[in-house]
Amino acid sequence: MDRDTRTDKEWHSVLTPEEYDVLRAGGTEPPFTGEYVDLDETGIYRCRACGNPLFESKTKYHSGSGWPSFWEPISPDAVVNVTDTSHGMVRTEIRCGRCGSHLGHVFEDGPQPTGTRYCMNSLSLRFDDSQEE
């Protein structure tokens, strides 16, 4: 996979301030406010920053957490795990495998078959209903 290595100035020029805060500065949108929390359409969720395919709709489920949740990424290299020790907690942050943008966190309280909950910010995703990959 080719890496997206845009500069901070370039990211500022292509992202809204809200998107930049989440994707590049590691922010989090308030729960139950994102556009994809309740979306049940068929398609692919891509990184809003670079378009990298991240999750298929068939792995999305309603976790009740207030953020779009998935039980598995579209491929092993679609996302990368990073230890996050902010806010006095130890969590696993999820970043885009192509551009390194912050997407959300993963937890071990999801449904089978994986038991994982990829809890993503809607602002970090772009839904593409044109195809499944």
Residue pairs with C-beta under 8 A, 6 or more apart in sequence:
1 52
1 77
1 97
1 98
2 98
3 98
3 99
4 49
4 50
4 52
4 98
4 99
4 100
6 14
6 99
8 24
11 20
11 23
11 24
11 49
12 20
14 49
15 23
15 24
15 48
15 49
18 29
18 123
19 48
19 49
19 123
19 124
21 27
22 28
22 29
22 102
22 121
22 123
22 124
23 47
23 48
23 49
23 101
23 102
23 103
23 123
23 124
24 49
24 101
24 102
25 102
26 86
26 93
26 102
27 102
27 121
28 104
28 121
29 67
29 121
29 122
29 123
30 66
31 65
31 66
31 67
32 66
33 66
33 122
34 67
34 68
34 121
34 122
34 123
35 122
36 45
36 68
36 122
36 125
36 127
37 66
37 67
37 68
37 122
38 62
39 60
39 68
39 127
40 57
40 60
41 57
41 127
41 129
42 57
42 58
42 129
42 132
43 57
43 127
43 128
43 129
43 130
43 131
43 132
44 53
44 54
44 55
44 56
44 57
44 74
44 127
44 128
44 131
44 132
44 133
45 53
45 54
45 55
45 56
45 57
45 60
45 68
45 70
45 120
45 125
45 126
45 127
45 128
46 52
46 53
46 54
46 125
46 126
46 127
46 128
47 54
47 96
47 98
47 99
47 101
47 103
47 124
47 125
47 126
48 101
48 123
48 124
48 125
48 126
49 96
49 99
49 101
49 124
50 96
50 98
50 99
50 101
51 126
52 78
52 96
52 97
52 98
52 99
53 74
53 75
53 78
53 133
54 73
54 74
54 78
54 79
54 96
54 103
54 120
54 125
55 70
55 72
55 73
55 74
55 78
55 118
55 120
55 125
56 74
56 132
56 133
57 132
58 132
59 70
59 71
59 72
59 73
60 68
60 69
60 70
61 69
61 70
61 71
61 110
61 111
62 69
63 69
63 110
63 117
63 119
65 117
65 119
67 104
67 119
67 120
67 121
67 122
68 119
68 120
68 121
68 122
68 125
69 110
69 117
69 118
69 119
69 120
70 117
70 118
70 120
71 110
71 111
71 113
71 114
71 115
71 116
71 117
71 118
72 114
72 116
72 118
73 79
73 118
74 133
77 97
78 96
78 97
79 94
79 95
79 96
79 97
79 103
79 118
80 94
80 95
80 96
80 97
80 100
81 92
81 93
81 94
81 106
82 92
82 93
82 94
82 95
83 90
83 91
83 92
83 93
84 90
84 91
84 92
84 93
84 105
85 91
91 105
91 107
92 105
92 106
92 107
93 102
93 104
93 105
94 102
94 103
94 104
94 105
94 106
94 118
94 120
95 101
95 102
95 103
96 103
96 124
101 124
102 121
102 124
103 118
103 120
103 121
103 124
103 125
104 118
104 119
104 120
104 121
104 124
105 119
106 116
106 117
106 118
106 119
107 116
107 117
107 119
108 115
108 116
108 117
109 115
109 117
110 116
110 117
110 118
111 117
